[in-house]
Amino acid sequence: MPERVLIVIPCYNEEDSLPLVLHKLEMTRLPAGYLMKVLVINDCSKDRTSAIAKLFHAKVIDLPVNLGIGGAVQTGILYARDNGFDMAVQMDGDGQHPADQLAKMIAFREETKANVVIGSRFLENEGFQSSFARRLGIKYFHWLNRLFTGLHIYDSTSGFRLFDRAAIEIAAVNYPDEYPEPESLISFSKKGLKIKEVAVVMSERLGGKSSIRHFGSLYYCFKVSLAMLFSFIRKT
C-alpha cells in the first residue's frame, strides 16, 4: 500500500500567491510509493482564498472564525489523523516553500526515520534567508530550544514541516495556538520524538502579509520564550 501524504496549507488572505502554489503542487510528483492530497485551511480570509483553492480542486476547510496559524495547522493535522494519512506536511500559502523540495523532505524522513522533519534555510545558506532582524530572532530561538530540548535546531521557526503518524497523533491533541513552531518542538521532544532538519531552498513570499508581523520585537521574543518555558515545565 502506498503511503498517503497530506499537504496542509494554512491560509489567511493568500489570493495573490495561492494560485502558483497550488499549480506547482499539481505539477509535483512524489517518490514512488507515496500519494499526495492537498488540503487548504482557509482561516476566515477576507479575500478569494477559498474560491481559488476550490478552482484547483484542493480540499478546502473554511474556518468560521480566525484561529491563527496554530489553530489552522492543527485543523489540518486533525484531518490527517481522522482520515488515516501516514504523513502531513505543513506548507505556507505564500510561496516561500517550493513544492519541488517535498521529495527531498520525504526521502530524508525515509532515510533517518525522523518523526518530525524541518525544512531548514540555514544548513546550507541557499535561497531566501529572511531579514537580518528575523535571523537574529531565529538564532535566539535556536539556543533556547537547545536549552529546553538538548537539540540543535537551526531553523526552529520554519513552517515547512513533515509530521509522521506519531507526530500527527501528538499535534492533533496538543499544538500551540500562537507562533507554534518553536514551542511545538518542546512538546515533541518531551514525548521522545525524533526531530531532524534537512536543508531546503526557500523563496521570498509572493504576496500577502506574514502572520509574524513583529518578529524582531522584544515583545514577540518575550511572549514566545514564556510559552516555551511553560511547555517545558508542563507535565507530560
Helices and strands as residue ranges (DSSP letters): E 3-11, H 18-26, E 34-42, H 49-55, E 59-62, H 68-82, E 87-90, G 99-101, H 102-112, E 116-120, H 132-149, E 161-164, H 165-173, H 180-190, E 195-199, H 218-233
